[in-house]
Amino acid sequence: MINCELGSEESVVSELKSMDDVVEVHGTFGAYDILAKVESEQVEKLRETITWKVRKIPKIRSTLTLMGIEGQE
């Protein structure tokens, strides 16, 4: 879940879609501006993508990461 600066949603969505581990991106209404689904076989790679790629995108103000529980899909 991502909050970004007003008016920057399209550029943030575009940049997210260009990332290898980002498999879905959706604009949202409500408390957050964008929902991005990131997948990886390794938790460490997932953490690196979120910390060093997603959170470093200009115009992103804050993020909230939710990790799914395997077997409860």
C-alpha distance (Angstrom), angle and dihedral (degrees) to the residues before:
residue distance angle dihedral
M1 . . .
I2 3.80 . .
N3 3.79 136.6 .
C4 3.78 115.7 -162.4
E5 3.77 138.1 176.0
L6 3.78 115.7 -73.9
G7 3.80 111.3 -86.5
S8 3.80 95.2 14.3
E9 3.79 97.2 93.2
E10 3.81 96.3 103.3
S11 3.80 94.7 50.6
V12 3.81 92.2 46.3
V13 3.83 91.3 48.8
S14 3.80 90.1 49.5
E15 3.79 92.8 51.1
L16 3.81 92.3 46.8
K17 3.81 91.4 51.6
S18 3.81 89.9 55.9
M19 3.83 92.7 59.6
D20 3.80 117.8 99.6
D21 3.82 98.9 -136.1
V22 3.82 94.9 44.4
V23 3.81 105.7 96.0
E24 3.83 101.2 171.5
V25 3.80 135.6 21.5
H26 3.82 126.4 -176.4
G27 3.78 134.1 173.7
T28 3.81 111.3 -129.3
F29 3.79 141.2 -161.9
G30 3.78 118.4 -133.0
A31 3.79 134.9 36.2
Y32 3.83 93.5 -11.3
D33 3.80 131.3 46.4
I34 3.81 102.0 -151.0
L35 3.80 138.0 24.3
A36 3.80 114.9 -154.9
K37 3.80 124.7 -176.6
V38 3.79 114.2 -150.4
E39 3.81 121.7 -171.6
S40 3.79 132.1 -171.2
E41 3.79 137.3 158.4
Q42 3.82 90.4 -132.2
V43 3.80 126.2 53.8
E44 3.82 91.0 -144.9
K45 3.82 91.8 55.9
L46 3.80 89.6 47.8
R47 3.80 90.3 51.9
E48 3.81 91.6 48.8
T49 3.82 92.3 50.2
I50 3.80 92.5 50.8
T51 3.81 96.7 41.6
W52 3.80 102.3 38.0
K53 3.82 103.0 28.0
V54 3.81 113.0 23.4
R55 3.80 97.8 36.8
K56 3.82 91.4 46.2
I57 3.81 94.2 59.7
P58 3.82 108.1 118.0
K59 3.81 114.8 -110.9
I60 3.83 94.7 28.4
R61 3.80 108.7 126.2
S62 3.79 101.4 -178.7
T63 3.79 144.2 -12.1
L64 3.79 137.5 -155.1
T65 3.79 117.4 -156.5
L66 3.80 121.5 -153.1
M67 3.79 118.9 -174.5
G68 3.80 119.0 -155.9
I69 3.78 121.5 -127.1
E70 3.78 112.3 -119.9
G71 3.80 112.0 -120.5
Q72 3.82 94.3 25.9
E73 3.78 97.5 85.1
